Amino acid sequence: MIKLLLVVPFIGMCLLLPFANRIEPYIFGLPFLLFWIILWMVLSSAILAIVYKYDPANQGGEEK
C-alpha cells in the first residue's frame, strides 16, 4: 500500500506539468516552470526515502 506513494511524483511531473507551464511568478529568482521541476525532484527524493523506510520488504535483517 505504501508503494502507491510512488505514483505521486509521476502525477506531479507528468500530468500537472502543463498547468505549471508559465514563466511568472518568479520564485527564488526562478521562472515558475523551473521551480516546479526542481520542487518535484526534491519531493521525489523525499517520497522515495519514505517508501524505502516503511516498505515491509525492507524490514528484514541483513543476510550473511
Backbone torsions as a table, in degrees:
resi	resn	phi	psi	omega
1	MET	NA	-35.6	-179.7
2	ILE	-66.8	-24.4	-178.9
3	LYS	-70.8	-11.7	175.3
4	LEU	-67.5	-19.7	175.8
5	LEU	-63.4	-21.9	-179.2
6	LEU	-68.7	-13.5	178.1
7	VAL	-79.8	-25.4	-176.0
8	VAL	-59.8	-47.7	177.9
9	PRO	-62.9	-34.8	177.7
10	PHE	-62.7	-44.1	179.2
11	ILE	-63.4	-43.9	-178.9
12	GLY	-66.1	-40.0	-176.6
13	MET	-84.3	-37.0	-173.8
14	CYS	-99.5	-46.7	-173.3
15	LEU	-85.8	-31.4	-179.6
16	LEU	-94.5	-6.6	-178.1
17	LEU	-60.8	-40.7	177.9
18	PRO	-60.8	-28.1	178.0
19	PHE	-76.5	-21.0	-179.7
20	ALA	-98.7	5.0	-175.8
21	ASN	-79.2	80.1	176.3
22	ARG	-153.3	162.5	-177.5
23	ILE	-90.6	-46.0	-177.5
24	GLU	-99.0	146.9	8.1
25	PRO	-80.8	156.8	173.7
26	TYR	-85.6	130.9	179.0
27	ILE	-122.0	121.9	-175.2
28	PHE	54.8	33.5	178.9
29	GLY	78.9	5.9	-179.5
30	LEU	-106.8	143.9	171.5
31	PRO	-60.1	152.3	-173.2
32	PHE	-58.0	-39.8	-178.8
33	LEU	-63.8	-43.1	178.1
34	LEU	-65.4	-41.4	176.1
35	PHE	-60.9	-41.4	179.6
36	TRP	-60.2	-45.2	-179.1
37	ILE	-66.0	-44.5	178.8
38	ILE	-64.8	-40.5	177.9
39	LEU	-59.1	-44.9	-178.9
40	TRP	-72.3	-26.0	173.4
41	MET	-66.2	-43.0	179.4
42	VAL	-68.4	-44.2	179.3
43	LEU	-64.8	-35.5	178.0
44	SER	-63.0	-40.9	177.7
45	SER	-64.5	-41.5	179.0
46	ALA	-65.5	-41.1	179.4
47	ILE	-66.6	-40.3	177.0
48	LEU	-62.7	-38.5	177.8
49	ALA	-66.2	-39.6	177.9
50	ILE	-64.1	-45.2	179.9
51	VAL	-63.5	-40.5	179.7
52	TYR	-63.5	-40.9	-177.2
53	LYS	-69.9	-39.9	-173.4
54	TYR	-100.3	2.2	178.7
55	ASP	-72.0	126.6	-179.3
56	PRO	-61.6	-25.1	179.9
57	ALA	-68.8	-20.0	-178.7
58	ASN	-97.1	5.1	-175.5
59	GLN	-83.6	-14.3	-179.4
60	GLY	-71.9	160.1	177.3
61	GLY	-79.3	176.8	179.8
62	GLU	-75.5	141.0	177.9
63	GLU	-93.4	143.9	-179.2
64	LYS	-104.2	NA	NA
